[in-house]
């Protein structure tokens, strides 16, 4: 099974980081968040990736072009003109990098990636969010539904404290806003049948708008509720939170540090 990752957006709300590099290359614990996302999939036996490039996409190409070198012990024999990799910690990934246009919307990126997909069920997510989602359970839900699209529904992290005031404006209570007061939102981590891409018209199409509405109206969309950890990296505040969790050694999304799971 393949996993498609959107990695072409501008990341304007994280401009302090994304002026010099694409958002998926912003690092958490010294590794790009894109790497963290791929490690989640790899934990479930998904090692075949199609990455949709756009803004500063050449930097993602350069990262993977040098990945084997950077994760290996290597011997350069200049007399013989040879390079020998002695050992490597590189993952068994197959990575297809597709230039999908600097200004292309998410639906258009997916449509441009279609020639690189097999005619079978595949997964799809964004290059800026992590979760401790059980991908085996997600796939089982999708297959049981018989629909073309499964969306992972998550509860957004509560960002603001809640004040209770009396008639005179005195604060009578204060508490952090519970996550469950926000309802369910699209958390990425989709499962799709190839036919779902037919709903995308072209480069201008946002996957989250007209295509998903059309598929929903046609009864082809189901939701898998994920009540566990989910965190996008939209702002510097989000990045700091992810950094703190990683540094603590208890980052919930780092599922690859647990015993390996059978492939989805």
C-alpha positions in Angstrom: 0.0 0.0 0.0 1.1 3.5 -0.8 0.9 6.7 1.3 0.6 10.1 -0.4 1.8 13.1 1.5 1.0 16.7 0.7 4.3 18.6 1.0 3.9 21.6 -1.3 2.1 24.4 0.7 3.6 27.7 1.7 3.2 27.4 5.5 2.5 31.1 5.8 1.4 30.9 9.5 4.9 29.5 10.3 6.7 32.0 8.2 9.6 32.4 10.7 10.5 28.8 9.7 9.2 28.5 6.2 10.9 31.4 4.5 14.0 29.4 4.0 12.6 25.8 3.8 9.3 24.0 3.0 7.1 23.5 6.0 7.5 19.6 6.0 11.2 20.2 6.4 10.8 22.1 9.7 12.5 20.0 12.3 11.3 18.4 15.5 14.1 16.9 17.5 16.6 17.4 14.6 14.4 15.6 12.1 11.9 17.1 9.6 8.3 16.6 10.6 7.9 14.9 7.2 10.3 12.2 8.5 8.2 11.8 11.7 5.1 11.3 9.6 6.7 8.7 7.4 8.0 6.9 10.5 4.4 6.6 11.7 3.4 4.9 8.5 6.5 2.8 8.5 5.6 1.4 12.0 2.5 -0.1 10.3 4.5 -1.6 7.4 3.8 1.2 4.9 7.1 2.0 3.2 6.0 3.2 -0.2 5.5 7.0 -0.4 4.4 9.5 -3.0 5.3 13.0 -1.9 3.6 15.9 -3.6 6.1 18.8 -3.9 5.6 22.5 -4.4 7.1 25.4 -2.5 10.9 24.8 -2.2 10.4 21.2 -3.3 14.1 20.9 -4.3 15.0 20.9 -0.6 13.0 17.8 0.0 14.6 16.2 -3.1 18.0 17.0 -1.7 17.1 15.6 1.7 16.2 12.2 0.3 19.1 12.3 -2.3 21.5 12.4 0.7 19.5 10.4 3.2 21.3 7.1 2.7 24.7 8.9 3.0 23.7 10.7 6.1 22.4 7.6 7.9 25.4 5.3 7.0 28.9 4.6 7.8 30.7 5.0 4.5 34.1 4.5 3.0 35.4 6.7 0.2 38.3 5.1 -1.6 39.7 7.9 -3.7 42.4 5.8 -5.3 39.9 3.4 -6.7 37.1 5.9 -7.1 34.7 3.9 -5.1 32.1 4.5 -2.4 31.2 1.7 0.0 28.3 1.9 2.4 29.5 -0.1 5.5 26.3 0.0 7.5 23.1 2.0 7.5 20.2 3.0 9.7 18.1 4.1 6.7 14.6 2.9 6.6 13.3 0.5 3.9 11.5 3.3 2.2 10.6 3.8 -1.5 10.0 7.5 -2.0 8.6 9.0 -5.2 8.9 12.8 -5.3 6.4 14.5 -7.7 6.6 18.1 -8.6 2.9 19.1 -8.4 3.4 22.9 -9.0 4.1 25.8 -6.8 0.6 27.2 -6.8 -1.4 24.0 -7.2 -4.1 23.4 -4.6 -4.4 20.1 -2.6 -6.9 18.5 -4.9 -4.8 19.4 -7.9 -1.7 17.9 -6.2 -3.5 14.7 -5.6 -4.7 14.6 -9.3 -1.1 15.2 -10.5 0.1 12.3 -8.3 -2.4 9.8 -9.7 -0.1 8.4 -12.5 2.3 7.4 -9.7 -0.4 5.4 -7.8 -1.4 1.9 -8.3 -5.0 1.0 -9.0 -5.6 0.1 -5.3 -6.5 1.6 -2.0 -4.0 4.2 -0.7 -3.5 6.5 2.2 -3.2 10.3 2.2 -2.2 12.9 4.7 -0.7 16.3 5.2 3.0 17.0 5.7 2.6 19.0 8.8 0.7 16.9 11.4 1.4 13.9 13.6 -0.8 11.6 15.6 -0.7 8.3 17.5 -3.4 6.9 15.2 -3.8 3.1 14.7 -3.5 2.8 10.9 -4.6 -0.8 11.0 -7.9 0.2 12.7 -8.3 3.1 10.3 -7.9 0.8 7.3 -10.3 -1.8 8.7 -12.9 0.9 9.2 -12.5 2.0 5.6 -12.8 -1.5 4.2 -15.8 -2.2 6.3 -17.6 1.0 5.2 -17.3 0.2 1.5 -17.0 3.9 0.7 -14.4 5.7 -1.5 -13.1 8.0 1.2 -12.4 7.7 5.0 -11.5 10.9 6.9 -9.8 10.7 10.3 -12.0 12.8 12.6 -10.1 14.4 15.5 -10.8 16.9 18.2 -8.6 20.0 17.9 -6.3 20.8 20.9 -7.9 23.5 23.1 -5.9 26.7 22.6 -7.6 29.1 25.0 -8.6 29.1 28.6 -12.3 29.6 29.4 -13.5 32.4 31.7 -16.8 32.4 33.6 -17.9 35.9 34.5 -20.7 37.2 36.8 -22.9 40.2 35.9 -20.3 42.7 37.3 -17.5 41.2 35.2 -15.8 39.3 38.1 -14.1 36.1 37.1 -15.9 33.2 38.9 -14.0 30.3 37.2 -11.1 29.7 34.9 -10.1 26.5 33.2 -8.2 25.4 30.2 -10.6 24.8 27.3 -11.3 21.0 27.0 -10.6 19.5 23.7 -14.0 17.9 23.5 -15.8 21.3 23.4 -14.5 21.9 19.9 -16.3 19.0 18.1 -14.8 16.9 15.4 -12.6 18.2 12.5 -10.7 16.8 9.6 -7.3 15.5 10.9 -5.9 14.2 7.7 -4.8 10.5 7.6 -7.3 9.6 4.9 -7.9 6.3 3.2 -9.0 6.6 -0.5 -10.0 4.5 -3.4 -8.5 5.7 -6.6 -11.9 6.5 -8.1 -12.3 9.3 -5.5 -9.7 11.3 -7.4 -12.3 11.6 -10.3 -14.0 14.3 -8.2 -11.0 16.6 -8.6 -11.4 19.0 -11.5 -7.9 20.4 -11.8 -5.0 22.4 -10.2 -7.4 25.0 -8.7 -9.3 22.4 -6.8 -9.0 22.2 -3.0 -9.4 18.6 -1.9 -11.1 19.7 1.3 -13.8 21.6 -0.5 -15.7 20.8 -3.8 -14.3 17.2 -4.2 -15.1 16.1 -0.6 -18.5 17.8 -0.8 -19.3 16.1 -4.0 -18.2 12.7 -2.6 -20.1 13.4 0.7 -23.3 14.2 -1.2 -22.9 11.0 -3.1 -22.6 9.0 0.1 -19.0 8.0 -0.4 -17.4 9.5 2.7 -17.1 8.0 6.2 -15.2 9.2 9.3 -13.0 7.2 11.6 -13.0 8.8 15.0 -9.5 9.2 16.6 -9.8 10.3 20.2 -6.0 10.0 20.9 -3.2 12.4 20.3 -3.2 14.7 17.2 -1.3 17.8 16.6 -0.8 20.0 13.5 2.3 22.3 13.3 0.6 25.5 12.1 2.4 28.0 14.3 5.6 28.4 16.3 3.5 27.6 19.4 2.6 24.3 17.9 6.3 23.6 17.0 7.4 24.4 20.5 4.8 22.0 21.9 6.0 19.2 19.6 9.6 19.9 20.5 8.8 19.8 24.2 7.0 16.4 23.9 9.9 15.0 21.8 12.5 16.2 24.4 10.5 14.6 27.2 10.9 11.2 25.6 7.2 10.7 25.7 6.1 12.0 22.4 2.8 10.2 21.7 3.2 10.1 17.9 6.6 8.3 18.1 4.9 4.9 17.7 7.9 3.5 16.0 9.6 3.3 19.4 7.0 0.6 20.3 7.0 -3.0 19.1 6.5 -3.1 15.3 2.9 -3.6 14.0 2.0 -5.7 11.0 1.5 -3.8 7.8 -1.8 -2.1 7.0 
